[in-house]
Amino acid sequence: MTTLYLQMTEKLSAHWRENNNAYPRKFVLSPALRDEYLRNLGLVTIPGERDMSATKHMGVPIEIDEASPGVMVAADGSEVALQ
């Protein structure tokens, strides 16, 4: 099973490859997905060294939107589904 953290990382890596290393604008997560991300983050970081505010994923801002299905907003403004 792929975690949300890994899905976001895979989408970000693909965006870099396809856009000459340009960063996407942001990730947009629902509150439930943010909570899942934080649980995943606890699995991939050293306890006590993680930022539980989760305002960025690998340098890309994370925005919380109640209605979001979970997307990455690409550099050109298009939305890429995370799941």
N, C-alpha and C positions, 0 to 999 in steps of 0.2 A: 504494500500500500504506500503510495506516494503522499507525503505530507504537504500541507499548504505551503510551508516554508520552502520545500524543494520545488513545488510547482512555480512559485514566484521566482525562485532562482533560475529555473529552466527558461521561463519566459523572458527574464532579464538577459540571460546569456544569448538567447536567440535574437533578441532585439539588438544587442551589441553587434552580433555577427552580421545582421542584415542592414545595419545603419551606421557602419563605419565607427563603431564604438560610442555612438551617441547614447546618452541616457534617456530613458522614457521620462515623461512628465511626472507621473505619479502612479501609485497603486491606490485603488479605491476598494475598501473592504466594508462589509456590514459589521455591526458590533459583534455578532456571533462569529464571523470569520476572524475578526481581530482577536477575540478570545482564543480561537483555535490556533491562530498564528502565535500568540503568546505561549500557549501550551507547547507547540512545536519548537519555539525558540528555546524553551527550557530544556528540550531534548538535545539540542545541537550546540549549546554553549556551556561554559563552565559555571556551575551554580555560584551565585554571589557576584558574577562579573557580567550579568546580562542587564540590559536596559529595558525594564518592564514598561516603559512608556511607549515603546514601539512606534516612534515617529518616522523612522526611516528603515528601509530594507536595502542593505548594501548601497547606501547613499541616495536611494530614491525615496522621496517623501511618501508617507502613507496617510491617506485621508480616510475618514470614517463617514459613511453615508448609510443611513438606515435602509435605504431602498436598493443598495448596490448588490448585484449578484457576485461581485468579486471580479475586478478587471484591472488590467494594466493599461494606462493611457500612454500610448506610444508618442514618440517625439513629434509625429505629424498630427496628433490629436485623435487618431483612431483608437478604438477600444479593443483590447484582446482579452477574451475570457480566460480566467485562471483555471477553471475546472471544466 
